[in-house]
Amino acid sequence: MLTKIYTYNFTSNHGAILQAFSLGNYLNSVLNSEVFFSSYHPKELKYHEFLSPMISKKPGKALGHLKKNIKTIFWRNYHLKQLIKKKNAQDQRMYSIYGSDEIWNFLNPYYGFSDYYFGKEKYGKKIAYAASIGKATFQDLNDHQKQKLIVLLNNFHSISVRDDNTAEFVNKLIGKTPEIVVDPTLLSNPIFFSSSNKIKSKKKYAAIYGLNFSKDEMEKIKKFCEKENLELISVGYFNSWIRNNKIGINPSEFYEYIKKSSCVFTSMFHGIVLSIKSNRNFWYTVDPIRRYKVRHIISKFNLESRNLSSAKNLEGNIDFEKINQLLDQWIKQSQNFLINSMSK
């Protein structure tokens, strides 16, 4: 079996690359498929993720992002080799899997409407796994785009999505209600999620993941951490209001910072997902461009009280025993989607 994945995989975004390789790992190790990624990655997006962050008058920020880029590329190349190891040569089936991530976000400022990510290329049976349109909506499409997408989506063997906004989008276009599945980082536990013990901190800390925090939210975080005697560590991004910025880390090290933290403050979708995966208490803030996919997972687990801006205080722990029961059911449903889609 040979599977080609269409998603953002040549990226410095830790969440994006972890979801890409988590899906690849599941297909390779569980479904016994050789896996490779589409080589297409919009130039404007590459510039935004790799080069733009290094253009800074702050040497620490520029060097941190340079180190992050180098370590992430080495990490990617190493794990890519694991996915293309030969499997059952007698199984000649071929599949294309589109997703996950916001590959269907036709309002993306870096490439706009791209029929490529909606299945224009012809390669085996087409499956969508946890695809998302991000902040876009059905109403944002013009008539020409609607007609094109109706044809393309009807050519998919099976479709699953990441959030209810995308499910509604697909339903309005082709009259089918797709399954909403877990992010690939939750499907299983590949070796790159294992602790390496490289991440060490002399004191307990709160991990900060993301950039979109209001002044009030920043003050709330700092007061809480001062009260709890927690060091503030920004992981993956440079935040000027935090003294300790750990930018130059690879995806595995990034997850380890999340996993070993006392709590997480995030404006990122994968900040929420990976906090749930590692059973870390977290608080989130709503970034407008991520509002729909964040809304769905927060609603799924009834975690609205973890909203940083509306919380009166930051007390209380998440009931992960209850969360994990719901999550286990959702993971099994999502695994079955892939298994059934690739066995028909």
C-alpha contacts under 8 A as a table, 3 or more apart, distances in Angstrom:
res1	aa1	res2	aa2	distance
1	M	32	N	7.20
1	M	33	S	4.83
1	M	34	E	6.26
1	M	87	K	7.46
1	M	88	N	6.84
1	M	89	A	7.45
1	M	91	D	5.02
1	M	92	Q	5.36
1	M	93	R	4.81
1	M	94	M	5.86
1	M	95	Y	7.92
2	L	33	S	5.47
2	L	34	E	4.91
2	L	35	V	6.07
2	L	92	Q	7.22
2	L	93	R	6.35
2	L	94	M	4.87
2	L	95	Y	6.40
3	T	27	L	7.97
3	T	33	S	6.43
3	T	34	E	6.18
3	T	35	V	4.93
3	T	36	F	6.51
3	T	94	M	5.78
3	T	95	Y	4.74
3	T	96	S	5.72
3	T	97	I	7.10
4	K	35	V	5.94
4	K	36	F	5.11
4	K	37	F	5.40
4	K	38	S	6.49
4	K	95	Y	6.32
4	K	96	S	4.86
4	K	97	I	6.20
5	I	24	G	7.58
5	I	35	V	7.37
5	I	36	F	6.36
5	I	37	F	4.74
5	I	38	S	5.99
5	I	96	S	5.94
5	I	97	I	4.82
5	I	98	Y	5.94
5	I	99	G	7.17
6	Y	37	F	6.16
6	Y	38	S	5.23
6	Y	96	S	7.34
6	Y	97	I	6.12
6	Y	98	Y	4.74
6	Y	99	G	6.04
6	Y	117	Y	6.85
7	T	20	A	6.77
7	T	37	F	7.55
7	T	38	S	7.25
7	T	98	Y	6.40
7	T	99	G	5.23
7	T	100	S	6.37
7	T	101	D	6.92
7	T	103	I	6.35
7	T	117	Y	7.83
8	Y	11	T	6.48
8	Y	16	A	6.59
8	Y	17	I	7.08
8	Y	20	A	7.04
8	Y	41	H	6.73
8	Y	101	D	7.47
8	Y	103	I	7.53
9	N	16	A	7.03
9	N	17	I	5.38
9	N	20	A	5.87
9	N	21	F	7.75
9	N	37	F	7.26
10	F	17	I	7.32
10	F	41	H	7.04
10	F	46	K	7.92
10	F	73	I	7.86
10	F	76	R	7.89
11	T	14	H	7.80
11	T	16	A	7.15
11	T	17	I	6.32
11	T	46	K	6.92
11	T	49	E	6.66
11	T	50	F	7.37
12	S	17	I	7.31
12	S	49	E	5.98
12	S	50	F	6.26
12	S	68	K	7.25
12	S	69	N	5.94
12	S	72	T	6.32
12	S	73	I	7.91
13	N	16	A	5.35
13	N	17	I	6.29
13	N	49	E	7.08
14	H	17	I	5.40
14	H	18	L	6.07
14	H	236	G	7.33
14	H	250	N	7.49
14	H	251	P	5.14
14	H	254	F	7.16
15	G	18	L	5.21
15	G	19	Q	6.22
15	G	251	P	7.73
15	G	270	H	5.43
15	G	271	G	7.83
16	A	19	Q	5.34
16	A	20	A	6.32
16	A	101	D	6.98
17	I	20	A	5.07
17	I	21	F	6.20
17	I	251	P	7.47
18	L	21	F	5.33
18	L	22	S	5.83
18	L	185	T	6.56
18	L	251	P	6.64
19	Q	22	S	5.03
19	Q	23	L	6.24
19	Q	100	S	7.13
19	Q	101	D	7.81
19	Q	183	D	6.90
19	Q	184	P	5.18
19	Q	185	T	5.12
20	A	23	L	5.45
20	A	24	G	6.34
20	A	99	G	7.92
20	A	100	S	7.08
20	A	184	P	7.35
21	F	24	G	4.77
21	F	25	N	5.85
21	F	79	H	7.75
22	S	25	N	5.08
22	S	26	Y	6.23
22	S	184	P	5.47
22	S	185	T	5.31
22	S	187	L	7.45
22	S	188	S	7.54
22	S	190	P	6.85
23	L	26	Y	5.21
23	L	27	L	6.31
23	L	184	P	5.12
23	L	185	T	7.31
23	L	187	L	7.62
24	G	27	L	5.25
24	G	28	N	6.08
24	G	35	V	6.16
24	G	36	F	7.82
24	G	83	L	6.73
25	N	28	N	5.02
25	N	29	S	5.80
25	N	30	V	7.86
25	N	83	L	6.65
25	N	190	P	6.70
26	Y	29	S	5.42
26	Y	30	V	5.37
26	Y	31	L	6.84
26	Y	187	L	7.20
26	Y	188	S	6.84
26	Y	190	P	7.92
27	L	30	V	5.73
27	L	31	L	4.84
27	L	32	N	6.33
27	L	33	S	5.68
27	L	34	E	7.76
27	L	35	V	7.22
28	N	31	L	5.83
28	N	32	N	4.87
28	N	33	S	4.63
28	N	34	E	5.77
28	N	35	V	6.34
28	N	83	L	6.08
29	S	32	N	5.53
29	S	33	S	7.49
31	L	339	I	7.31
32	N	87	K	6.30
32	N	88	N	7.42
33	S	87	K	6.31
33	S	88	N	7.79
34	E	83	L	6.07
34	E	84	I	5.14
34	E	85	K	6.41
34	E	86	K	6.31
34	E	87	K	6.10
35	V	83	L	5.25
35	V	84	I	5.50
36	F	80	L	7.74
36	F	83	L	6.89
36	F	84	I	6.47
41	H	45	L	7.27
41	H	46	K	7.07
42	P	45	L	5.31
42	P	46	K	6.42
42	P	110	Y	7.20
42	P	111	Y	6.44
43	K	46	K	5.06
43	K	47	Y	6.23
44	E	47	Y	5.16
44	E	48	H	6.20
44	E	110	Y	5.25
44	E	111	Y	7.12
45	L	48	H	5.00
45	L	49	E	6.16
45	L	110	Y	5.44
45	L	111	Y	7.57
46	K	49	E	5.25
46	K	50	F	5.73
46	K	51	L	7.45
47	Y	50	F	5.43
47	Y	51	L	4.99
47	Y	52	S	5.95
48	H	51	L	6.21
48	H	52	S	5.08
48	H	53	P	7.30
49	E	52	S	6.42
49	E	53	P	6.84
50	F	53	P	6.60
50	F	54	M	7.46
50	F	65	H	7.83
50	F	69	N	6.48
51	L	54	M	5.49
51	L	55	I	6.91
52	S	55	I	5.45
53	P	56	S	6.99
53	P	61	K	7.82
53	P	62	A	6.81
53	P	65	H	6.39
54	M	61	K	6.97
54	M	62	A	4.21
54	M	63	L	7.09
54	M	65	H	5.74
54	M	66	L	6.44
55	I	62	A	6.35
56	S	59	P	7.02
56	S	61	K	6.80
56	S	62	A	5.67
57	K	62	A	7.69
58	K	61	K	5.46
58	K	62	A	6.36
59	P	62	A	5.12
59	P	63	L	5.95
60	G	63	L	5.33
60	G	64	G	5.80
61	K	64	G	5.04
61	K	65	H	6.22
61	K	238	F	6.25
61	K	247	I	7.69
62	A	65	H	5.39
62	A	66	L	6.26
63	L	66	L	4.95
63	L	67	K	6.09
63	L	248	G	7.90
64	G	67	K	5.18
64	G	68	K	6.12
64	G	246	K	7.62
64	G	247	I	5.07
64	G	248	G	4.66
65	H	68	K	4.80
65	H	69	N	6.07
65	H	247	I	6.08
65	H	248	G	5.89
66	L	69	N	5.18
66	L	70	I	6.34
66	L	248	G	7.22
67	K	70	I	5.21
67	K	71	K	6.07
67	K	247	I	7.77
67	K	248	G	4.66
67	K	249	I	7.26
68	K	71	K	5.28
68	K	72	T	5.90
68	K	236	G	7.85
68	K	247	I	6.14
68	K	248	G	3.85
68	K	249	I	5.22
68	K	250	N	6.29
69	N	72	T	5.23
69	N	73	I	6.12
69	N	248	G	7.60
70	I	73	I	5.28
70	I	74	F	6.31
71	K	74	F	5.21
71	K	75	W	6.07
71	K	248	G	7.33
71	K	249	I	6.51
71	K	250	N	5.28
72	T	75	W	4.92
72	T	76	R	6.01
72	T	249	I	7.41
72	T	250	N	4.83
72	T	251	P	6.59
73	I	76	R	5.01
73	I	77	N	6.15
74	F	77	N	5.20
74	F	78	Y	6.22
75	W	78	Y	5.34
75	W	79	H	6.37
75	W	250	N	6.61
75	W	251	P	7.51
76	R	79	H	5.40
76	R	80	L	5.90
77	N	80	L	5.07
77	N	81	K	6.55
78	Y	81	K	5.61
78	Y	82	Q	7.16
79	H	82	Q	5.21
79	H	83	L	6.87
80	L	83	L	5.36
80	L	84	I	6.90
81	K	84	I	5.61
81	K	85	K	6.88
82	Q	85	K	5.82
86	K	89	A	7.32
88	N	91	D	5.66
89	A	92	Q	6.97
93	R	124	G	7.55
94	M	123	Y	7.18
94	M	124	G	4.66
94	M	125	K	6.55
95	Y	123	Y	6.73
95	Y	124	G	4.53
95	Y	125	K	4.69
95	Y	126	K	6.02
95	Y	127	I	7.37
95	Y	342	M	7.70
96	S	123	Y	6.06
96	S	124	G	5.88
96	S	125	K	5.89
96	S	126	K	4.77
96	S	127	I	6.07
97	I	126	K	5.99
97	I	127	I	4.78
97	I	128	A	5.49
97	I	129	Y	6.53
98	Y	103	I	7.90
98	Y	117	Y	6.94
98	Y	118	F	7.65
98	Y	119	G	7.58
98	Y	126	K	7.50
98	Y	127	I	6.19
98	Y	128	A	4.59
98	Y	129	Y	6.02
98	Y	131	A	6.78
99	G	102	E	7.65
99	G	103	I	6.53
99	G	128	A	6.00
99	G	129	Y	5.12
99	G	130	A	5.72
99	G	131	A	4.65
99	G	132	S	7.83
100	S	103	I	7.19
100	S	128	A	7.76
100	S	129	Y	5.62
100	S	130	A	4.57
100	S	131	A	4.54
100	S	132	S	7.08
100	S	161	V	7.90
100	S	162	R	7.51
100	S	183	D	7.21
100	S	184	P	7.31
101	D	130	A	6.87
101	D	131	A	5.57
101	D	132	S	5.83
101	D	162	R	7.87
102	E	105	N	5.31
102	E	131	A	6.17
102	E	132	S	4.51
102	E	133	I	5.41
102	E	134	G	5.48
103	I	117	Y	5.97
103	I	131	A	6.49
103	I	132	S	6.43
103	I	133	I	6.89
104	W	114	S	7.84
104	W	117	Y	6.41
104	W	118	F	6.65
104	W	131	A	6.63
104	W	132	S	5.62
104	W	133	I	4.54
104	W	134	G	7.53
105	N	108	N	5.54
105	N	112	G	7.48
105	N	113	F	7.49
105	N	132	S	6.64
105	N	133	I	3.89
105	N	134	G	5.34
105	N	135	K	7.19
105	N	136	A	6.08
106	F	111	Y	7.75
106	F	112	G	4.74
106	F	113	F	4.14
106	F	114	S	6.65
106	F	133	I	6.96
106	F	136	A	6.92
107	L	112	G	5.18
107	L	113	F	6.75
107	L	135	K	7.67
107	L	136	A	6.05
108	N	111	Y	6.01
108	N	112	G	4.97
108	N	113	F	7.72
109	P	112	G	5.79
111	Y	114	S	6.89
114	S	117	Y	5.99
114	S	118	F	7.15
115	D	118	F	4.91
115	D	119	G	6.58
115	D	120	K	5.69
115	D	149	L	7.77
116	Y	119	G	5.58
116	Y	120	K	4.84
116	Y	121	E	6.39
117	Y	120	K	7.11
118	F	149	L	7.27
118	F	152	L	6.42
118	F	153	L	7.00
119	G	122	K	7.30
119	G	126	K	7.36
119	G	152	L	6.08
119	G	153	L	7.46
119	G	156	F	7.85
120	K	152	L	6.80
123	Y	126	K	7.51
125	K	156	F	7.20
125	K	157	H	6.11
126	K	155	N	7.30
126	K	156	F	4.83
126	K	157	H	5.37
126	K	158	S	7.09
127	I	156	F	5.81
127	I	157	H	5.69
127	I	158	S	5.06
127	I	159	I	5.76
127	I	160	S	7.93
127	I	341	S	7.33
128	A	131	A	6.19
128	A	156	F	7.43
128	A	158	S	6.47
128	A	159	I	4.57
128	A	160	S	5.50
128	A	161	V	7.12
129	Y	159	I	6.51
129	Y	160	S	4.99
129	Y	161	V	5.98
129	Y	162	R	7.85
129	Y	181	V	7.53
129	Y	338	L	7.93
130	A	160	S	5.45
130	A	161	V	3.83
130	A	162	R	4.18
130	A	163	D	7.86
130	A	180	I	6.96
130	A	181	V	5.87
130	A	182	V	6.98
130	A	183	D	6.43
130	A	184	P	7.84
131	A	160	S	6.88
131	A	161	V	4.64
131	A	162	R	5.63
131	A	166	T	7.74
132	S	161	V	6.02
132	S	162	R	5.60
132	S	163	D	6.83
132	S	166	T	5.62
132	S	293	K	7.84
133	I	136	A	5.56
133	I	137	T	7.35
133	I	165	N	7.73
133	I	166	T	5.73
134	G	166	T	7.73
134	G	289	I	6.83
134	G	290	R	6.26
134	G	291	R	7.95
134	G	292	Y	6.64
134	G	293	K	6.82
135	K	288	P	7.61
135	K	289	I	5.36
135	K	290	R	6.35
135	K	291	R	6.88
135	K	292	Y	6.38
136	A	140	D	6.53
137	T	140	D	5.45
137	T	141	L	7.56
137	T	165	N	7.22
137	T	166	T	7.81
137	T	169	F	6.60
138	F	141	L	5.79
138	F	169	F	5.30
138	F	172	K	7.42
139	Q	142	N	7.90
141	L	145	Q	5.93
141	L	146	K	6.18
142	N	145	Q	5.38
142	N	146	K	6.28
143	D	146	K	5.05
143	D	147	Q	6.32
144	H	147	Q	5.34
144	H	148	K	6.34
145	Q	148	K	5.13
145	Q	149	L	6.11
146	K	149	L	5.21
146	K	150	I	6.12
146	K	173	L	7.04
147	Q	150	I	5.21
147	Q	151	V	6.60
148	K	151	V	5.45
148	K	152	L	6.35
149	L	152	L	4.92
149	L	153	L	5.78
149	L	173	L	7.42
150	I	153	L	5.46
150	I	154	N	6.09
150	I	173	L	5.76
150	I	174	I	5.93
151	V	154	N	5.39
151	V	155	N	6.69
152	L	155	N	5.38
152	L	156	F	7.29
153	L	156	F	5.47
153	L	174	I	7.27
154	N	174	I	6.83
156	F	159	I	6.71
157	H	341	S	7.49
158	S	341	S	6.42
159	I	178	P	5.60
159	I	179	E	7.12
160	S	167	A	7.98
160	S	178	P	5.02
160	S	179	E	4.71
160	S	180	I	5.68
160	S	181	V	6.41
161	V	164	D	7.93
161	V	166	T	6.31
161	V	167	A	6.24
161	V	178	P	6.56
161	V	179	E	6.29
161	V	180	I	4.93
161	V	181	V	6.19
162	R	166	T	7.04
162	R	167	A	7.95
162	R	180	I	5.43
162	R	181	V	5.83
162	R	182	V	6.81
162	R	183	D	6.91
162	R	293	K	6.82
163	D	166	T	5.58
163	D	167	A	6.40
163	D	180	I	6.05
163	D	292	Y	6.90
163	D	293	K	5.25
163	D	296	H	5.61
163	D	297	I	7.69
164	D	167	A	4.83
164	D	168	E	6.11
164	D	180	I	7.16
164	D	292	Y	7.66
164	D	293	K	7.78
164	D	296	H	6.45
165	N	168	E	5.30
165	N	169	F	6.31
165	N	292	Y	6.26
165	N	293	K	7.67
166	T	169	F	4.84
166	T	170	V	6.25
167	A	170	V	5.28
167	A	171	N	6.19
167	A	177	T	6.24
167	A	178	P	5.77
167	A	179	E	7.52
167	A	180	I	7.20
168	E	171	N	5.05
168	E	172	K	6.16
168	E	177	T	7.36
169	F	172	K	5.38
169	F	173	L	6.43
170	V	173	L	5.19
170	V	174	I	6.15
170	V	175	G	7.24
170	V	176	K	6.74
170	V	177	T	6.91
170	V	178	P	7.24
171	N	174	I	5.54
171	N	175	G	4.48
171	N	176	K	4.73
171	N	177	T	5.13
171	N	178	P	7.45
172	K	175	G	5.71
172	K	176	K	7.89
181	V	330	W	7.06
181	V	331	I	7.60
181	V	333	Q	7.42
181	V	334	S	5.07
182	V	186	L	6.32
182	V	187	L	7.00
182	V	330	W	6.73
182	V	331	I	6.26
182	V	334	S	6.21
183	D	186	L	5.73
183	D	187	L	7.15
183	D	273	V	7.67
184	P	187	L	5.13
184	P	188	S	7.83
185	T	188	S	6.93
185	T	189	N	7.78
185	T	273	V	7.90
185	T	274	L	7.63
186	L	189	N	7.52
186	L	273	V	7.82
186	L	277	K	6.57
186	L	331	I	6.99
187	L	331	I	5.94
187	L	334	S	7.55
187	L	335	Q	6.84
189	N	192	F	7.98
189	N	193	F	6.24
189	N	194	S	7.89
190	P	193	F	5.79
190	P	194	S	7.48
191	I	194	S	5.33
192	F	252	S	5.58
193	F	252	S	6.03
193	F	255	Y	6.87
193	F	256	E	7.58
194	S	252	S	7.81
194	S	256	E	7.98
195	S	198	K	7.91
195	S	256	E	6.14
196	S	199	I	7.47
196	S	253	E	7.94
196	S	256	E	7.90
197	N	200	K	6.95
198	K	253	E	7.53
199	I	253	E	6.89
199	I	256	E	6.77
199	I	257	Y	6.73
201	S	204	K	6.96
201	S	205	Y	7.82
203	K	230	L	7.27
203	K	231	E	6.95
204	K	229	N	7.61
204	K	230	L	5.37
204	K	231	E	6.30
204	K	261	S	6.95
204	K	262	S	6.37
205	Y	230	L	4.53
205	Y	231	E	4.31
205	Y	232	L	5.74
205	Y	233	I	6.68
205	Y	261	S	5.59
205	Y	262	S	5.76
205	Y	263	C	7.44
206	A	225	C	7.22
206	A	230	L	6.08
206	A	231	E	6.15
206	A	232	L	5.23
206	A	233	I	6.19
206	A	261	S	5.56
206	A	262	S	5.58
206	A	263	C	5.01
206	A	264	V	5.61
206	A	265	F	7.32
207	A	232	L	6.44
207	A	233	I	5.15
207	A	234	S	5.88
207	A	235	V	6.56
207	A	257	Y	6.89
207	A	258	I	6.16
207	A	261	S	5.92
207	A	262	S	7.76
207	A	263	C	6.38
207	A	264	V	4.78
207	A	265	F	6.32
208	I	232	L	7.09
208	I	233	I	5.95
208	I	234	S	4.50
208	I	235	V	6.07
208	I	264	V	5.93
208	I	265	F	4.93
208	I	266	T	5.86
209	Y	234	S	6.02
209	Y	235	V	5.58
209	Y	236	G	6.86
209	Y	237	Y	7.07
209	Y	264	V	7.43
209	Y	265	F	6.32
209	Y	266	T	4.73
209	Y	267	S	6.68
209	Y	268	M	6.79
209	Y	271	G	6.28
210	G	213	F	7.92
210	G	236	G	7.89
210	G	237	Y	6.52
210	G	266	T	5.52
210	G	267	S	5.01
210	G	268	M	5.70
210	G	271	G	7.98
211	L	237	Y	7.16
211	L	238	F	7.84
211	L	239	N	6.68
211	L	267	S	6.76
212	N	267	S	5.92
212	N	285	T	7.62
212	N	287	D	6.43
213	F	217	E	5.81
213	F	218	M	6.20
213	F	267	S	7.16
213	F	285	T	6.89
214	S	217	E	5.07
214	S	218	M	6.20
215	K	218	M	5.07
215	K	219	E	6.26
216	D	219	E	5.19
216	D	220	K	6.15
216	D	309	S	7.79
217	E	220	K	4.96
217	E	221	I	6.15
217	E	308	L	6.70
217	E	309	S	6.16
218	M	221	I	5.15
218	M	222	K	6.19
218	M	241	W	7.96
219	E	222	K	5.12
219	E	223	K	6.06
220	K	223	K	5.30
220	K	224	F	6.17
221	I	224	F	5.20
221	I	225	C	6.16
221	I	265	F	7.83
222	K	225	C	5.18
222	K	226	E	6.04
222	K	232	L	7.85
223	K	226	E	5.10
223	K	227	K	6.13
224	F	227	K	5.11
224	F	228	E	6.17
224	F	314	L	7.10
225	C	228	E	5.02
225	C	229	N	5.66
225	C	230	L	4.73
225	C	231	E	6.73
225	C	232	L	7.16
226	E	229	N	4.98
226	E	230	L	6.27
226	E	231	E	7.97
227	K	230	L	7.83
230	L	262	S	7.94
232	L	242	I	6.50
232	L	243	R	7.47
232	L	244	N	6.66
233	I	242	I	6.98
233	I	243	R	7.60
233	I	244	N	5.12
233	I	245	N	5.81
233	I	246	K	6.84
234	S	237	Y	6.38
234	S	238	F	6.73
234	S	239	N	6.59
234	S	242	I	6.79
234	S	244	N	6.41
234	S	245	N	4.72
234	S	246	K	5.87
234	S	247	I	7.64
235	V	238	F	7.76
235	V	245	N	6.26
235	V	246	K	4.90
235	V	247	I	5.81
235	V	254	F	6.58
235	V	257	Y	7.30
236	G	245	N	7.84
236	G	246	K	6.15
236	G	247	I	4.39
236	G	248	G	7.11
236	G	249	I	6.94
236	G	254	F	6.88
237	Y	245	N	7.17
237	Y	246	K	7.37
237	Y	247	I	5.47
238	F	245	N	5.82
238	F	246	K	7.75
238	F	247	I	6.56
239	N	242	I	5.58
239	N	245	N	6.92
240	S	243	R	7.25
242	I	245	N	6.74
246	K	249	I	6.81
249	I	253	E	5.79
249	I	254	F	6.17
250	N	253	E	5.35
250	N	254	F	6.13
251	P	254	F	4.94
251	P	255	Y	6.32
252	S	255	Y	5.24
252	S	256	E	6.26
253	E	256	E	4.94
253	E	257	Y	6.31
254	F	257	Y	5.26
254	F	258	I	6.62
255	Y	258	I	5.03
255	Y	259	K	6.06
255	Y	274	L	7.42
256	E	259	K	4.90
256	E	260	K	5.99
257	Y	260	K	5.42
257	Y	261	S	6.09
258	I	261	S	5.42
258	I	263	C	7.98
258	I	264	V	6.97
258	I	274	L	7.31
258	I	275	S	6.77
258	I	278	S	7.64
258	I	280	R	7.73
259	K	275	S	7.30
259	K	278	S	5.40
259	K	279	N	7.90
259	K	280	R	6.91
261	S	264	V	6.93
261	S	280	R	7.39
262	S	280	R	7.00
262	S	281	N	7.36
263	C	280	R	5.66
263	C	281	N	4.91
263	C	282	F	5.44
264	V	271	G	7.66
264	V	275	S	7.01
264	V	280	R	6.88
264	V	281	N	6.35
264	V	282	F	4.44
264	V	283	W	6.39
265	F	271	G	7.86
265	F	282	F	5.66
265	F	283	W	4.99
265	F	284	Y	5.78
265	F	285	T	7.98
266	T	271	G	5.52
266	T	272	I	6.99
266	T	282	F	7.53
266	T	283	W	6.50
266	T	284	Y	4.91
266	T	285	T	6.40
267	S	271	G	7.11
267	S	284	Y	5.65
267	S	285	T	4.98
267	S	286	V	6.11
267	S	287	D	5.94
268	M	271	G	5.02
268	M	272	I	6.79
268	M	284	Y	7.89
268	M	287	D	7.47
268	M	290	R	7.51
269	F	272	I	5.41
269	F	273	V	6.42
269	F	290	R	6.92
269	F	293	K	7.17
269	F	294	V	5.79
270	H	273	V	4.71
270	H	274	L	5.71
271	G	274	L	5.48
271	G	275	S	6.05
272	I	275	S	5.16
272	I	276	I	6.28
272	I	282	F	7.24
272	I	284	Y	7.23
273	V	276	I	5.21
273	V	277	K	6.20
274	L	277	K	4.77
274	L	278	S	6.08
275	S	278	S	5.24
275	S	279	N	5.74
275	S	280	R	4.85
275	S	281	N	6.90
275	S	282	F	6.57
276	I	279	N	4.87
276	I	280	R	6.26
276	I	281	N	7.99
276	I	320	F	7.97
277	K	280	R	7.88
279	N	320	F	6.33
281	N	317	N	6.20
281	N	318	I	5.98
282	F	306	R	6.85
283	W	306	R	4.77
283	W	307	N	5.78
283	W	308	L	5.39
284	Y	306	R	6.25
284	Y	307	N	5.19
284	Y	308	L	5.40
285	T	307	N	5.90
285	T	308	L	5.48
285	T	309	S	6.52
286	V	290	R	7.19
286	V	291	R	6.01
286	V	294	V	7.54
286	V	307	N	7.84
287	D	290	R	5.43
287	D	291	R	6.03
288	P	291	R	5.10
290	R	293	K	5.94
290	R	294	V	6.07
291	R	294	V	5.21
291	R	295	R	5.78
292	Y	295	R	5.00
292	Y	296	H	6.32
293	K	296	H	5.26
293	K	297	I	6.64
294	V	297	I	5.58
294	V	298	I	6.08
295	R	298	I	5.27
295	R	299	S	5.94
296	H	299	S	5.16
296	H	300	K	5.95
297	I	300	K	4.87
297	I	301	F	6.49
298	I	301	F	5.60
298	I	302	N	5.89
298	I	303	L	5.01
298	I	304	E	6.05
299	S	302	N	4.82
299	S	303	L	6.35
299	S	304	E	6.77
300	K	303	L	7.90
301	F	323	I	6.38
301	F	326	L	7.65
302	N	305	S	7.92
303	L	306	R	5.66
303	L	307	N	7.93
304	E	307	N	5.80
305	S	310	S	7.89
305	S	311	A	6.51
306	R	311	A	6.81
307	N	310	S	5.70
307	N	311	A	5.92
308	L	311	A	5.43
308	L	314	L	7.87
311	A	314	L	6.57
319	D	322	K	5.71
319	D	323	I	6.41
320	F	323	I	4.62
320	F	324	N	5.68
321	E	324	N	5.33
321	E	325	Q	6.48
322	K	325	Q	5.31
322	K	326	L	6.60
323	I	326	L	5.33
323	I	327	L	6.02
324	N	327	L	4.80
324	N	328	D	5.92
325	Q	328	D	5.33
325	Q	329	Q	6.65
326	L	329	Q	5.40
326	L	330	W	6.40
327	L	330	W	5.01
327	L	331	I	6.02
328	D	331	I	5.11
328	D	332	K	6.26
329	Q	332	K	5.27
329	Q	333	Q	6.29
330	W	333	Q	5.06
330	W	334	S	6.17
331	I	334	S	5.05
331	I	335	Q	6.06
332	K	335	Q	5.06
332	K	336	N	6.06
333	Q	336	N	5.15
333	Q	337	F	6.30
334	S	337	F	5.02
334	S	338	L	6.65
335	Q	338	L	5.33
335	Q	339	I	6.20
336	N	339	I	4.94
336	N	340	N	5.81
337	F	340	N	5.36
337	F	341	S	5.91
338	L	341	S	5.06
338	L	342	M	6.08
339	I	342	M	5.39
339	I	343	S	6.17
340	N	343	S	5.20
340	N	344	K	6.39
341	S	344	K	5.99
